[in-house]
Amino acid sequence: MYSVLRPLLFALDPTTSHKLAMRALASVEYVAPIRAAVRAAYAVRDPRLEVRKMGLVFPTPVGLAAGLDKNAERPRALAALGFGHVELGTVTAEAQGPNPPPNLFRLPADRALVNRLGFPNEGAAHVGARVGARRSGIGVPVGVSIGKSRSVPLEPLEGAIEDYLKSFRAVMDVADFVVVNVSSPNTKDLRALQAADVARPLFAALVAEAKKRERALPLLVKIAPDLSDEAIDAVCDEAKAAGLAGVVATNTTISREGLETPAVEIERIGAGGLSGKPLLSRSLSVVKRVRARMGSSACVIGVGGVDSTESALAMLRVGADLVQVYTGFIYEGPALPGSIARGLLRRMEAEGATSIAELVRGHAHPTNGAAVTARA
Ligand SMILES: Cc1cc2nc3c(=O)[nH]c(=O)nc-3n(C[C@H](O)[C@H](O)[C@H](O)COP(=O)(O)O)c2cc1C
């Protein structure tokens, strides 16, 4: 079905196709029987796929990455398509528009996208209220990503921290987990917040705010793939020291290395974050490093170039507890989360595993070197 629709959607500019696709999901979002039918057709539910982490139960390890549903307009529909969690946002304390168009580009030869949207969203308070109203119909854990408002400078740091706190307070009662986005390349200076001395007070302020609540609320930090190994270790150390629940790795990259798309085209597109297939190998190494640094109890969410059962399993085998997809969903279509889940079940059956953990460890086949070494 999507193979018929995709050429039509891809004939339009990416922003228009995104709007059309979101509009097409309206009936799934608002009409419960249609949603139930979509869920029955797309979502795969099998206890062997369950992942328990951060005190939450994820029905499958395959989630939706931040940025696709920035305003929480279609969370119930997206969950019905088979995602095991949805990360909504990124929201900011102040409502803000996108960077000037064009700001979203397809690189079909690379199965990639470049975007410089810059957190367009209706504001954390508005989006938080919407998530609250729809939460019961979503049925899978809901993460909300928070970022810094464009108009708020990084200096003085207290101002930037207060801006994050405002967003945090607006979403903390409706989210199952919150992701602190300090890694988008499209908000000026944002990524400087990954530096240890800046991350420390930011994480401390958010953790202190989270502790005021009765219910524990897991906080994660989302990091860029462009960090050096030392910088990855440093931000992980800060996350651990502050008591964060985990790390989402990775955001989009500013690198343009190794692309099939002609250099003139890349030049014409200009600045922005690259996502999709070319990101996979870097994201895998970042996830591996993050897992080693964070230890086994932290939650590590692997994102970047996942578009198949193989890439999802590779992400799990380098240490991710959960994976997320964005660009793969655009290229492969709405059946992707279900098809990855079914693929994981097939692999379990082939390898005699009865859970994701066993599949990842290569439990049933200790002679299978790739599987055994991955989660060491
Ligand atoms: C158009 C677009 C918008 C995005 N917006 C956000 C965002 O608002 N917040 C965020 O944390 N990540 C955002 N991302 C990054 C994705 O969540 C993800 O980390 C990245 O695209 C790599 O995954 P992928 O290769 O599966 O797309 C965006 C990505 C794309 C392509």
The ligand as an ORCA input file, in Angstrom:
! r2SCAN-3c Opt
* xyz 0 1
  C      12.271     16.485     10.380
  C      12.914     16.087     11.679
  C      12.595     16.765     12.853
  C      13.185     16.401     14.066
  N      12.830     17.061     15.198
  C      13.338     16.658     16.375
  C      12.938     17.270     17.592
  O      12.084     18.151     17.621
  N      13.512     16.831     18.751
  C      14.442     15.833     18.778
  O      14.931     15.460     19.852
  N      14.825     15.210     17.641
  C      14.300     15.603     16.455
  N      14.685     14.964     15.321
  C      15.696     13.899     15.392
  C      15.083     12.504     15.488
  O      14.313     12.373     16.657
  C      16.191     11.441     15.457
  O      17.009     11.606     16.595
  C      17.054     11.526     14.213
  O      16.290     11.884     13.090
  C      17.762     10.208     13.925
  O      16.845      9.170     13.749
  P      16.352      8.665     12.288
  O      17.583      8.368     11.493
  O      15.508      7.468     12.563
  O      15.572      9.784     11.692
  C      14.116     15.321     14.102
  C      14.414     14.632     12.925
  C      13.822     14.986     11.723
  C      14.169     14.224     10.474
*
